[in-house]
Amino acid sequence: MRRRSLLTGAAAVAIASVLALGGCSKDETAGPQEQSSPAEQSSAAQPHPPVNTMLIADLESRLKESPGSPEIMWRLADAYFESRQFEQAAAYYKKVLDSGSGETDVYNGLGISLHYMGRSAEGLTFLEEGIKKNPYHQRIWLTKGFILAYGMGDMEEAKAAWEKATVLNPESQVGKAAAEYLSALTNK
């Protein structure tokens, strides 16, 4: 509820969609998808999007043929994330990390999945690991700010993370979303 009081209408939808990783693709300009916090999910009148069971089944089958494939596990984590099955997404993101893939997007996907499961503090630890590996990854700073603000209630640290995301590239979709969060924070 607090999030909705800070961000309204189209701005909230646009920012949430940028934050939600676009399937956590390796491409920083990946397409958006909308997500909500655990509290919003339980109180929202709209149903969850349908599970993409065919894609997940195909990826599970491919994983059986190539056990331990980081690429397939990553795609499977993304598919679960996009279908809002955050526990399964987190499990596969962890498996990707365990396989040795240290892509920052995997840390970001794991962090936001844990946040949506109500485990924001744990999610932040993975975001911090990702930031250590790549402090210039704009989306992870945006996600960090989101979790600090709406999972931990730490608006000062959230502001610092969003400022960092904005400075990295103010003209990108992620940079503009960070600027929107900052604007909403100062206009509350």
RORODO-841913 format. One record per residue (C-alpha): residue number from 1; residue in one letter; x, y, z. Coordinates in Angstrom, 3 decimals. Layout:
residues N
{rec NUM, 'A', {X, Y, Z}}
...
This chain:
residues 188
{rec 1, 'M', {0.000, 0.000, 0.000}}
{rec 2, 'R', {2.822, 2.392, 0.858}}
{rec 3, 'R', {4.304, 1.909, -2.606}}
{rec 4, 'R', {1.063, 2.920, -4.249}}
{rec 5, 'S', {0.918, 6.065, -2.151}}
{rec 6, 'L', {4.374, 7.030, -3.415}}
{rec 7, 'L', {3.941, 6.064, -7.021}}
{rec 8, 'T', {0.706, 6.400, -8.874}}
{rec 9, 'G', {-0.842, 5.502, -12.187}}
{rec 10, 'A', {1.267, 5.008, -15.270}}
{rec 11, 'A', {4.509, 5.977, -13.532}}
{rec 12, 'A', {4.173, 3.087, -11.074}}
{rec 13, 'V', {3.455, 0.590, -13.837}}
{rec 14, 'A', {6.323, 1.857, -15.996}}
{rec 15, 'I', {8.842, 1.779, -13.171}}
{rec 16, 'A', {7.779, -1.633, -11.899}}
{rec 17, 'S', {8.048, -3.052, -15.386}}
{rec 18, 'V', {11.608, -1.783, -15.845}}
{rec 19, 'L', {12.652, -3.083, -12.451}}
{rec 20, 'A', {11.276, -6.515, -13.087}}
{rec 21, 'L', {14.210, -7.472, -15.266}}
{rec 22, 'G', {12.623, -8.348, -18.565}}
{rec 23, 'G', {13.323, -11.972, -17.813}}
{rec 24, 'C', {16.780, -11.168, -16.452}}
{rec 25, 'S', {18.299, -11.396, -19.881}}
{rec 26, 'K', {21.951, -10.779, -20.429}}
{rec 27, 'D', {20.981, -7.742, -22.494}}
{rec 28, 'E', {20.679, -4.718, -20.208}}
{rec 29, 'T', {17.935, -3.261, -22.412}}
{rec 30, 'A', {15.656, -6.286, -22.151}}
{rec 31, 'G', {11.916, -5.828, -22.475}}
{rec 32, 'P', {9.822, -5.070, -19.414}}
{rec 33, 'Q', {7.415, -7.151, -17.409}}
{rec 34, 'E', {5.296, -6.070, -14.467}}
{rec 35, 'Q', {5.745, -7.459, -10.959}}
{rec 36, 'S', {4.353, -6.551, -7.550}}
{rec 37, 'S', {5.424, -6.950, -3.961}}
{rec 38, 'P', {4.160, -9.917, -1.890}}
{rec 39, 'A', {1.683, -7.659, -0.092}}
{rec 40, 'E', {0.340, -6.308, -3.374}}
{rec 41, 'Q', {0.084, -9.823, -4.801}}
{rec 42, 'S', {-2.119, -10.993, -1.943}}
{rec 43, 'S', {-4.330, -7.901, -2.021}}
{rec 44, 'A', {-4.499, -7.366, -5.782}}
{rec 45, 'A', {-7.829, -7.994, -7.469}}
{rec 46, 'Q', {-6.223, -9.121, -10.705}}
{rec 47, 'P', {-5.130, -12.752, -11.074}}
{rec 48, 'H', {-1.539, -13.769, -11.705}}
{rec 49, 'P', {-0.557, -14.155, -15.345}}
{rec 50, 'P', {-0.910, -17.689, -16.671}}
{rec 51, 'V', {2.060, -19.967, -16.158}}
{rec 52, 'N', {3.913, -20.597, -19.377}}
{rec 53, 'T', {3.795, -24.334, -18.821}}
{rec 54, 'M', {4.915, -25.263, -22.345}}
{rec 55, 'L', {8.114, -23.228, -22.108}}
{rec 56, 'I', {8.869, -24.500, -18.616}}
{rec 57, 'A', {8.189, -28.103, -19.639}}
{rec 58, 'D', {10.442, -27.709, -22.682}}
{rec 59, 'L', {13.250, -26.234, -20.602}}
{rec 60, 'E', {12.882, -28.931, -17.915}}
{rec 61, 'S', {13.122, -31.555, -20.660}}
{rec 62, 'R', {16.191, -29.888, -22.153}}
{rec 63, 'L', {17.784, -29.737, -18.712}}
{rec 64, 'K', {17.337, -33.504, -18.358}}
{rec 65, 'E', {19.198, -33.932, -21.654}}
{rec 66, 'S', {21.956, -31.510, -20.581}}
{rec 67, 'P', {22.105, -31.694, -16.785}}
{rec 68, 'G', {23.890, -28.805, -15.164}}
{rec 69, 'S', {23.699, -26.522, -18.211}}
{rec 70, 'P', {23.962, -22.995, -16.779}}
{rec 71, 'E', {22.275, -21.503, -19.857}}
{rec 72, 'I', {19.232, -23.788, -19.623}}
{rec 73, 'M', {18.982, -23.336, -15.845}}
{rec 74, 'W', {19.163, -19.570, -16.313}}
{rec 75, 'R', {16.425, -19.602, -18.945}}
{rec 76, 'L', {14.347, -21.842, -16.674}}
{rec 77, 'A', {14.850, -19.424, -13.763}}
{rec 78, 'D', {13.714, -16.574, -16.012}}
{rec 79, 'A', {10.639, -18.534, -17.146}}
{rec 80, 'Y', {9.659, -19.256, -13.548}}
{rec 81, 'F', {10.257, -15.613, -12.634}}
{rec 82, 'E', {8.090, -14.398, -15.500}}
{rec 83, 'S', {5.303, -16.702, -14.358}}
{rec 84, 'R', {5.696, -15.363, -10.800}}
{rec 85, 'Q', {6.828, -18.686, -9.403}}
{rec 86, 'F', {9.525, -17.021, -7.357}}
{rec 87, 'E', {10.545, -20.015, -5.233}}
{rec 88, 'Q', {11.357, -22.063, -8.325}}
{rec 89, 'A', {13.033, -19.070, -9.961}}
{rec 90, 'A', {15.239, -18.516, -6.912}}
{rec 91, 'A', {16.171, -22.198, -6.774}}
{rec 92, 'Y', {17.337, -22.155, -10.394}}
{rec 93, 'Y', {19.149, -18.827, -10.077}}
{rec 94, 'K', {21.059, -20.356, -7.135}}
{rec 95, 'K', {21.910, -23.404, -9.253}}
{rec 96, 'V', {23.259, -21.116, -11.974}}
{rec 97, 'L', {25.453, -19.371, -9.420}}
{rec 98, 'D', {26.572, -22.735, -8.020}}
{rec 99, 'S', {27.617, -23.735, -11.545}}
{rec 100, 'G', {30.136, -20.899, -11.561}}
{rec 101, 'S', {28.254, -18.389, -13.679}}
{rec 102, 'G', {28.761, -15.060, -12.008}}
{rec 103, 'E', {26.694, -12.935, -14.390}}
{rec 104, 'T', {25.344, -9.890, -12.584}}
{rec 105, 'D', {21.876, -10.477, -14.028}}
{rec 106, 'V', {21.704, -13.816, -12.184}}
{rec 107, 'Y', {22.424, -12.090, -8.861}}
{rec 108, 'N', {19.802, -9.493, -9.748}}
{rec 109, 'G', {17.199, -12.133, -10.625}}
{rec 110, 'L', {17.894, -14.042, -7.435}}
{rec 111, 'G', {17.756, -10.904, -5.304}}
{rec 112, 'I', {14.417, -9.704, -6.656}}
{rec 113, 'S', {12.943, -13.227, -6.523}}
{rec 114, 'L', {13.835, -13.485, -2.844}}
{rec 115, 'H', {12.307, -10.049, -2.238}}
{rec 116, 'Y', {9.034, -11.151, -3.834}}
{rec 117, 'M', {9.115, -14.203, -1.551}}
{rec 118, 'G', {9.247, -11.857, 1.454}}
{rec 119, 'R', {12.978, -12.396, 2.042}}
{rec 120, 'S', {14.261, -8.920, 1.188}}
{rec 121, 'A', {17.297, -8.970, 3.500}}
{rec 122, 'E', {18.523, -12.207, 1.934}}
{rec 123, 'G', {17.861, -10.778, -1.524}}
{rec 124, 'L', {20.010, -7.759, -0.691}}
{rec 125, 'T', {22.968, -10.005, 0.166}}
{rec 126, 'F', {22.906, -11.445, -3.353}}
{rec 127, 'L', {22.545, -7.984, -4.879}}
{rec 128, 'E', {25.625, -6.861, -2.935}}
{rec 129, 'E', {27.568, -9.848, -4.289}}
{rec 130, 'G', {26.511, -8.917, -7.805}}
{rec 131, 'I', {27.529, -5.299, -7.258}}
{rec 132, 'K', {30.978, -6.445, -6.081}}
{rec 133, 'K', {31.366, -8.349, -9.340}}
{rec 134, 'N', {30.103, -5.480, -11.504}}
{rec 135, 'P', {29.546, -2.099, -9.846}}
{rec 136, 'Y', {28.593, -0.597, -13.221}}
{rec 137, 'H', {25.526, -2.783, -13.755}}
{rec 138, 'Q', {22.721, -0.231, -13.769}}
{rec 139, 'R', {19.757, -2.560, -13.248}}
{rec 140, 'I', {21.170, -4.075, -10.050}}
{rec 141, 'W', {21.376, -0.596, -8.512}}
{rec 142, 'L', {17.746, 0.034, -9.458}}
{rec 143, 'T', {16.719, -3.273, -7.901}}
{rec 144, 'K', {18.760, -2.557, -4.781}}
{rec 145, 'G', {16.955, 0.754, -4.337}}
{rec 146, 'F', {13.591, -0.905, -4.832}}
{rec 147, 'I', {14.262, -3.587, -2.227}}
{rec 148, 'L', {15.755, -1.115, 0.243}}
{rec 149, 'A', {12.717, 1.143, -0.061}}
{rec 150, 'Y', {9.861, -1.313, -0.338}}
{rec 151, 'G', {11.285, -4.357, 1.402}}
{rec 152, 'M', {13.383, -2.774, 4.125}}
{rec 153, 'G', {11.882, 0.701, 4.515}}
{rec 154, 'D', {15.321, 2.340, 4.184}}
{rec 155, 'M', {14.549, 5.336, 2.007}}
{rec 156, 'E', {17.937, 7.034, 2.463}}
{rec 157, 'E', {19.901, 4.027, 1.206}}
{rec 158, 'A', {17.317, 3.480, -1.538}}
{rec 159, 'K', {17.860, 7.056, -2.663}}
{rec 160, 'A', {21.619, 6.491, -2.852}}
{rec 161, 'A', {21.126, 3.322, -4.951}}
{rec 162, 'W', {18.709, 5.063, -7.336}}
{rec 163, 'E', {21.093, 8.008, -7.672}}
{rec 164, 'K', {23.849, 5.561, -8.652}}
{rec 165, 'A', {21.550, 3.892, -11.209}}
{rec 166, 'T', {20.650, 7.276, -12.664}}
{rec 167, 'V', {24.254, 8.479, -12.911}}
{rec 168, 'L', {25.373, 5.326, -14.744}}
{rec 169, 'N', {23.156, 6.183, -17.737}}
{rec 170, 'P', {20.376, 8.716, -17.240}}
{rec 171, 'E', {19.035, 8.232, -20.783}}
{rec 172, 'S', {18.454, 4.472, -20.574}}
{rec 173, 'Q', {15.127, 2.936, -19.600}}
{rec 174, 'V', {16.625, 1.841, -16.272}}
{rec 175, 'G', {18.115, 5.292, -15.634}}
{rec 176, 'K', {14.770, 6.944, -16.328}}
{rec 177, 'A', {13.025, 4.517, -13.971}}
{rec 178, 'A', {15.539, 5.334, -11.228}}
{rec 179, 'A', {14.911, 9.033, -11.809}}
{rec 180, 'E', {11.147, 8.395, -11.487}}
{rec 181, 'Y', {11.692, 6.662, -8.145}}
{rec 182, 'L', {13.816, 9.574, -6.950}}
{rec 183, 'S', {11.199, 12.060, -8.088}}
{rec 184, 'A', {8.426, 10.140, -6.318}}
{rec 185, 'L', {10.533, 9.979, -3.167}}
{rec 186, 'T', {11.095, 13.722, -3.078}}
{rec 187, 'N', {7.457, 14.502, -3.925}}
{rec 188, 'K', {5.867, 12.314, -1.251}}
